[in-house]
Amino acid sequence: MNSSQPITAAPEDLDPAAAPTAPDLRVVVVTGMSGAGRTTAANALEDLGWYVIDNLPPSVLPEVCSLASGAGITRLAVVLDVRTRSFFEQLSAMFSDLTARGLLPEILYLEASDDVIVRRQESARRPHPLQGDGRLLDGILRERQMLATVRAAADLVIDTSAINVHQLSSRVAHAYAGETTEQLRVTLVSFGFKYGIPVDADLVVDVRFLPNPHWVPELRPMTGLDSEVSDYVLGAEGANGFLNKLQELLQIMAAGYIREGKRFATIAIGCTGGKHRSTAMTEEFARRLRALGLPTKVLHRDVGHE
């Protein structure tokens, strides 16, 4: 389904006041930086069976939610961007209206670094929507400033700078494939500090206190996905205890997140290069979380770097 397919409803359902929003309607607002992957995320949601509407003025979303409820739609995704006139004034009013109806939409925010956005926009040969007569970077800066408050309020932030469209679709599927549940969905990202901290992480963990397999000649060409490296890292003093404490911490965080209505958590586990220690520790932590019944996805951001 998409915006080209009209919502069908009985005539009496066409009055938003006569069609109160159903409490089981789940709404996701897809927004973020131009060039960060909003279209890919929307397509992934559509493939998962969500009813997707692109570039909807925020002011009409409450009425659309009422119509969707009357039509029996239970999962609605709306793509919003700053091209809409008076975007932020409408956005504030939209959230107030939906809250009054007992519905609070989730926000999926797509992020990417400036250099990646520049490369993508130039490849697409399209100007930035806020560029005007200035440079492409000027438009990116304006958009980033305008969206700062929305980003801070997002339920899930996905940085697409270092992932492809298939990985983005996979992360969207991990977050939104199931129905609404009172359970945290976790994404674990291994990374190398030398390549920068993932900007979409809710929690950053440093495992550089463990001995580095890089200095063991026979282990250097391998990664933390190889059993020899994994055994070396997990067998080091402090590794098991650290994971035990991290597991306890996440259980506390998970309970708090659910109470606050946050269903997603991205935890970044880093070492120097993201190849050995962080990868091995991430895989083991994912195994533990899955054993607890927590839906957990793993992404090794820098394992392919030399």
For each residue, the residues with C-beta under 8 A, 3 or more apart:
1: 5 46 49 50 51 52
2: 5 46 51 52 53 54
3: 52 53 54 56
4:
5: 1 2
6:
7: 51 64 67 68 71 73
8: 71
9: 13 14 19 67 70 71
10: 13 14 70
11: 14
12: 15 18 19
13: 9 10 18 19 67 70 71
14: 9 10 11 19 67 70
15: 12 18 19
16: 19 62 63 66 67
17: 66
18: 12 13 15
19: 9 12 13 14 15 16 66 67 69 70
20: 66 69 101
21: 25 62 65 66 69 98 101 102 103
22: 25 69 74
23: 102 103
24: 74 180
25: 21 22 65 68 69 73 74 75 76 103
26: 74 75 76 106 179 180
27: 61 65 76 77 78 98 103 105 106
28: 45 50 75 76 77 78 105 106 107 108 176
29: 61 77 78 80 105 106 107 108
30: 38 41 42 45 77 78 79 80 108 110
31: 38 79 80 81 107 108 109 110 147 150
32: 36 37 38 108 109 110 111 147 151
33: 36 110 111 112 117 140 143 144 147
34: 38 81 82 117 121 128 129 130 139 140 143
35: 112 116 117 120 121 124 128
36: 32 33 110 111 112 117 160
37: 32 40 41 110 112 158 160 165 168
38: 30 31 32 34 41 42 79 81 110
39: 42 43 54 79
40: 37 43 44 165 168 169
41: 30 37 38 44 45 108 110 158 168 169 172
42: 30 38 39 45 46 52 54 77 79
43: 39 40 46 47 52 169
44: 40 41 47 48 168 169 172 173
45: 28 30 41 42 48 50 52 77 172 176
46: 1 2 42 43 49 50 52 77
47: 43 44 169
48: 44 45 172 173 176 177
49: 1 46 75
50: 1 28 45 46 75 76 77 176
51: 1 2 7 68 73 75 76 77
52: 1 2 3 42 43 45 46 77 78 79
53: 2 3 56 64 76 77 78 79
54: 2 3 39 42 79
55: 79 80 81 83 84
56: 3 53 60 61 64 78 79 80
57: 60 61 84 90
58: 61 80 84 87 90 91 93 94
59: 90 93 94
60: 56 57 63 64
61: 27 29 56 57 58 64 65 78 94 98 105
62: 16 21 65 66 94 97 98 101
63: 16 60 66 67
64: 7 53 56 60 61 67 68 76 78
65: 21 25 27 61 62 68 69 76 98 101 103
66: 16 17 19 20 21 62 63 69 70 101
67: 7 9 13 14 16 19 63 64 70 71
68: 7 25 51 64 65 71 73 76
69: 19 20 21 22 25 65 66 72 73
70: 9 10 13 14 19 66 67
71: 7 8 9 13 67 68
72: 69
73: 7 25 51 68 69 76
74: 22 24 25 26
75: 25 26 28 49 50 51
76: 25 26 27 28 50 51 53 64 65 68 73
77: 27 28 29 30 42 45 46 50 51 52 53
78: 27 28 29 30 52 53 56 61 64 105
79: 30 31 38 39 42 52 53 54 55 56
80: 29 30 31 55 56 58 84 87 91
81: 31 34 38 55 84 87 129
82: 34 87 129 130 143 146 147
83: 55 87 129
84: 55 57 58 80 81 87 90
85:
86: 89 90
87: 58 80 81 82 83 84 90 91 146
88: 91 92 146 149
89: 86 92 93
90: 57 58 59 84 86 87 93 94
91: 58 80 87 88 94 95 150
92: 88 89 95 96
93: 58 59 89 90 96 97
94: 58 59 61 62 90 91 97 98
95: 91 92 98 99 104 105
96: 92 93 99 100
97: 62 93 94 100 101
98: 21 27 61 62 65 94 95 101 103 104 105
99: 95 96 102 103 104
100: 96 97
101: 20 21 62 65 66 97 98
102: 21 23 99
103: 21 23 25 27 65 98 99
104: 95 98 99 261
105: 27 28 29 61 78 95 98
106: 26 27 28 29 155 156 263
107: 28 29 31 150 153 154 155 156
108: 28 29 30 31 32 41 154 155 156 158 172 175 176
109: 31 32 147 150 151 154 156 157 158
110: 30 31 32 33 36 37 38 41 158 160
111: 32 33 36 151 157 158 159 160 161 199 200
112: 33 35 36 37 116 117 120 159 160 161
113: 116 117 159 161 199
114: 117 118 137 140
115: 118 119
116: 35 112 113 119 120 160 161
117: 33 34 35 36 112 113 114 120 121 140
118: 114 115 121 122 136 137 140
119: 115 116 122 123
120: 35 112 116 117 123 124
121: 34 35 117 118 124 126 127 128 136
122: 118 119 125 136
123: 119 120
124: 35 120 121
125: 122
126: 121
127: 121 131 136 139
128: 34 35 121 131 136 139 140 143
129: 34 81 82 83 139 143
130: 34 82 138 139 140 142 143 146
131: 127 128 134 135 136 138 139
132: 138 139
133:
134: 131 138 139
135: 131 138 139
136: 118 121 122 127 128 131 139 140
137: 114 118 140 141
138: 130 131 132 134 135 141 142
139: 34 127 128 129 130 131 132 134 135 136 142 143
140: 33 34 114 117 118 128 130 136 137 143 144
141: 137 138 144 145
142: 130 138 139 145 146
143: 33 34 82 128 129 130 139 140 146 147
144: 33 140 141 147 148
145: 141 142 148
146: 82 87 88 130 142 143
147: 31 32 33 82 109 143 144 150 151
148: 144 145 151 152
149: 88 152 153
150: 31 91 107 109 147 153 154
151: 32 109 111 147 148 154 157
152: 148 149
153: 107 149 150
154: 107 108 109 150 151 157
155: 106 107 108 261 262 263 264
156: 106 107 108 109 175 263 264 266
157: 109 111 151 154 199 200 266
158: 37 41 108 109 110 111 168 171 172 200
159: 111 112 113 162 163 198 199 200
160: 36 37 110 111 112 116 163 168
161: 111 112 113 116 199
162: 159 301 302
163: 159 160 167 168 171 299 301
164: 167 168
165: 37 40 168 169
166: 169 170
167: 163 164 170 171 299
168: 37 40 41 44 158 160 163 164 165 171 172
169: 40 41 43 44 47 165 166 172 173
170: 166 167 173 174 297
171: 158 163 167 168 174 175 187 297 299
172: 41 44 45 48 108 158 168 169 175 176
173: 44 48 169 170 176 177
174: 170 171 177 185 187 295 297
175: 108 156 171 172 185 187 263 264
176: 28 45 48 50 108 172 173
177: 48 173 174
178: 181 295
179: 26
180: 24 26 263
181: 178 263
182: 258
183: 258 263 293 294 295
184: 254 257 258 262 263 264 265 294
185: 174 175 263 264 265 294 295 296 297
186: 250 264 265 266 267 289 294 295 296 297
187: 171 174 175 264 265 266 267 296 297 298 299
188: 266 267 268 269 282 285 286 289 296 297 298 299
189: 198 201 266 267 268 269 282 298 299 300 301
190: 224 268 269 270 271 274 278 279 281 282 298 299 300 301 302 303
191: 195 196 197 198 268 269 270 274 278 301 302
192: 195 270 271 272 273 274 275 278 301 302 305
193: 196 197 206 208 270 271 272 274
194: 272 273 274
195: 191 192 273 274 301 302 305
196: 191 193
197: 191 193 201 204 268 270
198: 159 189 191 201 204 266 268 301
199: 111 113 157 159 161
200: 111 157 158 159 266
201: 189 197 198 204 266 267 268
202: 265 266 267
203: 253 265 266 267 268
204: 197 198 201 267 268 270
205: 246 267 268 269 270
206: 193 209 270 271
207: 210 242 269 270 271 277 278 281
208: 193 212 270 271 272 277
209: 206 238 242
210: 207 233 236 238 239 271 277 281
211: 215 232 233 236
212: 208 215 271 272 276 277
213: 216 219 220 222 229 232 233 276 277
214: 219 220 272 273 275 276
215: 211 212 220
216: 213 219 220 232
217: 220
218: 228
219: 213 214 216 222 228 229 232 276
220: 213 214 215 216 217
221:
222: 213 219 226 228 229 276
223: 226 229 275 276 279 303
224: 190 229 230 233 275 276 277 278 279 280 281 282 283 303
225: 229 230 279 280 283 300 303
226: 222 223 229 230
227: 230 231
228: 218 219 222 231 232
229: 213 219 222 223 224 225 226 232 233 276 279 280
230: 224 225 226 227 233 234 280 283 284
231: 227 228 234 235
232: 211 213 216 219 228 229 235 236 280
233: 210 211 213 224 229 230 236 239 276 277 280 281
234: 230 231 239 240 280 281 284
235: 231 232 239
236: 210 211 232 233 239
237:
238: 209 210 241 242
239: 210 233 234 235 236 242 243 281
240: 234 243 244
241: 238 244 245
242: 207 209 238 239 245 246 281
243: 239 240 246 247 281 284 285 288
244: 240 241 247 248
245: 241 242 248 249
246: 205 242 243 249 250 285
247: 243 244 250 251 285 288 289 292
248: 244 245 251 252
249: 245 246 252 253
250: 186 246 247 253 254 265 267 289
251: 247 248 254 255 292
252: 248 249 255 256
253: 203 249 250 256 257 265
254: 184 250 251 257 258 265 294
255: 251 252 258 259
256: 252 253 259 260
257: 184 253 254 260 262 263 265
258: 182 183 184 254 255 261 262 263
259: 255 256
260: 256 257
261: 104 155 258
262: 155 184 257 258 265
263: 106 155 156 175 180 181 183 184 185 257 258
264: 155 156 175 184 185 186 187
265: 184 185 186 187 202 203 250 253 254 257 262
266: 156 157 186 187 188 189 198 200 201 202 203
267: 186 187 188 189 201 202 203 204 205 250 285
268: 188 189 190 191 197 198 201 203 204 205
269: 188 189 190 191 205 207 278 281 282 285
270: 190 191 192 193 197 204 205 206 207 208 274 278
271: 190 192 193 206 207 208 210 212 274 275 276 277 278
272: 192 193 194 208 212 214 277
273: 192 194 195 214 276 302 305
274: 190 191 192 193 194 195 270 271 278 279 300 301 302 303 305
275: 192 214 223 224 271 278 279 302 303 305
276: 212 213 214 219 222 223 224 229 233 271 273 279 280
277: 207 208 210 212 213 224 233 271 272 280 281
278: 190 191 192 207 224 269 270 271 274 275 281 282
279: 190 223 224 225 229 274 275 276 282 283 300 303
280: 224 225 229 230 232 233 234 276 277 283 284
281: 190 207 210 224 233 234 239 242 243 269 277 278 284 285
282: 188 189 190 224 269 278 279 285 286 298 300
283: 224 225 230 279 280 286 287 298
284: 230 234 243 280 281 287 288
285: 188 243 246 247 267 269 281 282 288 289
286: 188 282 283 289 290 296 298
287: 283 284 290 291
288: 243 247 284 285 291 292
289: 186 188 247 250 285 286 292 294 296
290: 286 287 293 294 295 296
291: 287 288
292: 247 251 288 289
293: 183 290
294: 183 184 185 186 254 289 290
295: 174 178 183 185 186 290
296: 185 186 187 188 286 289 290
297: 170 171 174 185 186 187 188
298: 187 188 189 190 282 283 286
299: 163 167 171 187 188 189 190
300: 189 190 225 274 279 282 303
301: 162 163 189 190 191 192 195 198 274
302: 162 190 191 192 195 273 274 275 305
303: 190 223 224 225 274 275 279 300
304:
305: 192 195 273 274 275 302
306:
